[in-house]
Amino acid sequence: MPVVGIPRALLYYQYYPMWRTFFEALGAGVVVSPPTTKGLLASGSAKLVSETCLPTKTYCGHVLALHGHADLVFVPAIRSLEEQVYNCSKFLGLPDLVQATLSERPEVLTIDIDVNLGRGSVLHQLTKLGTRFSKNPLRLKRACDAALAADTAYKQLMLRERLTPPEAIARTYPDVPPELEIDSSRFKYDLRTPLTVAVVGHPYNIYDGYITHNLLRRLRAWGLTVVTAEMASEEGLDAGTLALAGHHYWTYEDEVIGAAGHYMNGGVDGVIGVVSFACGPDSVMLSQIQRAAKLPGARPWLGITIDEHTGEAGLVTRLEAFVDMLARRKRGLGRAAAAMRQGDN
């Protein structure tokens, strides 16, 4: 049976357990591209025009990294997962982009998911994808059922144990090459006030340690408690989206708008948003969050926009300033609360 390669970028962090379970249930092998590096990103960037967004450049680098290690590379086209809710254009045309621009790659294996065409079309596409490996209808159904069960278990694990996708994947699949190891002891910061921050953004941005200069690991090494969208309930994310945007329009909007709306009004000391430069949907969502952050009672907000030229020094300076402000604010609120209690007595 062939080996299917899955790029460690874009939708990998959301759906890897589901995809892996599906292909393995049909008898295929599965391999994942290595973590992002300077060379990997450069290889993808060299194949695309400069205006292309960072996540797409990174993805193409991961596809190239699978050349010689897989027979097929899985590149889905996710158009819509809810009726009248749409995805970014990079997801719609991803298979065409990969096939047109990358010559040194495995054969492209794709699927076109668009709920607006009806639930029957989704089942048809899944069956069409599976027949590459098996013609047995019963085996195809079992593979679909197993994949959906793996996806549910993956999400429940992250919510129940407050794990990030890389942590949940590492725990479930020890054979997957881990994210790049780093020496967090060099992340110096004297945090004297316990703080909890929410980091919101698409998983392909916030969990890629190379392009974010290890933002999450850095915050944790400083002693902060970090929460993300995966650690909030689906109901909480939906309520957050409705509070900030009024309705869903973009697929995966909950990762940014929903999480920001959920955490902005409680449970954390501050919210950090990470978006990529030149992303149209992200810029719209970012402006909505920035307006909400100015409302009375909202938690402090720091917006970070990244591209391949984002420098570590500037990013760290902004993070340190934000954390300093959160610590001073929390100490000030604590003193004010203590003074009120003394006044009541």
ZIMOMO-V521068 format. One record per backbone hydrogen bond with DSSP energy under -1.0 kcal/mol. NH is the residue of the N-H (numbers start at 1). CO is the residue of the C=O. If there is no record, write none. Layout:
NH & CO
NH & CO
This chain:
4 & 29
5 & 72
6 & 31
9 & 7
12 & 9
15 & 11
16 & 12
19 & 15
20 & 16
21 & 17
22 & 18
23 & 19
24 & 20
25 & 21
27 & 24
28 & 23
29 & 2
31 & 4
33 & 6
41 & 37
42 & 38
43 & 39
44 & 40
45 & 41
46 & 42
47 & 44
48 & 45
52 & 49
57 & 53
58 & 54
59 & 55
60 & 56
61 & 57
62 & 58
63 & 59
64 & 60
65 & 61
66 & 63
67 & 64
69 & 66
70 & 66
71 & 3
72 & 3
73 & 107
74 & 5
75 & 109
77 & 111
79 & 113
80 & 113
85 & 82
86 & 249
87 & 79
91 & 88
92 & 88
93 & 89
97 & 93
98 & 94
99 & 95
100 & 96
101 & 97
102 & 98
105 & 103
107 & 71
109 & 73
113 & 77
115 & 80
117 & 114
118 & 115
123 & 119
124 & 120
125 & 121
126 & 122
127 & 123
128 & 124
129 & 125
130 & 126
131 & 127
132 & 129
133 & 130
134 & 130
140 & 136
141 & 137
142 & 138
143 & 139
144 & 140
145 & 141
146 & 142
147 & 143
148 & 144
149 & 145
150 & 146
151 & 147
152 & 148
153 & 149
154 & 150
155 & 151
156 & 152
157 & 153
158 & 154
159 & 155
160 & 156
161 & 157
163 & 158
168 & 164
169 & 165
170 & 166
171 & 167
172 & 168
173 & 169
176 & 173
184 & 182
186 & 183
187 & 184
188 & 186
191 & 189
197 & 225
198 & 270
199 & 227
200 & 272
201 & 255
205 & 202
206 & 202
207 & 203
209 & 207
212 & 208
213 & 210
214 & 209
218 & 214
219 & 215
220 & 216
221 & 217
222 & 218
223 & 220
224 & 219
225 & 195
227 & 197
231 & 228
232 & 229
237 & 233
238 & 234
239 & 235
240 & 236
241 & 237
242 & 238
243 & 239
244 & 240
245 & 241
251 & 86
253 & 250
256 & 253
257 & 253
258 & 253
259 & 254
260 & 256
261 & 257
262 & 258
263 & 259
264 & 260
266 & 263
269 & 196
271 & 300
272 & 198
273 & 302
274 & 200
275 & 304
277 & 306
279 & 276
283 & 279
284 & 280
285 & 281
286 & 282
287 & 283
288 & 284
289 & 285
290 & 286
291 & 287
292 & 288
293 & 289
295 & 292
298 & 295
299 & 264
302 & 271
304 & 273
306 & 275
310 & 307
315 & 311
316 & 312
317 & 313
318 & 314
319 & 315
320 & 316
321 & 317
322 & 318
323 & 319
324 & 320
325 & 321
326 & 322
327 & 323
328 & 324
329 & 325
330 & 326
331 & 327
332 & 328
333 & 329
334 & 330
335 & 331
336 & 332
337 & 333
338 & 334
339 & 335
340 & 336
341 & 337
342 & 338
343 & 339
344 & 340
345 & 341
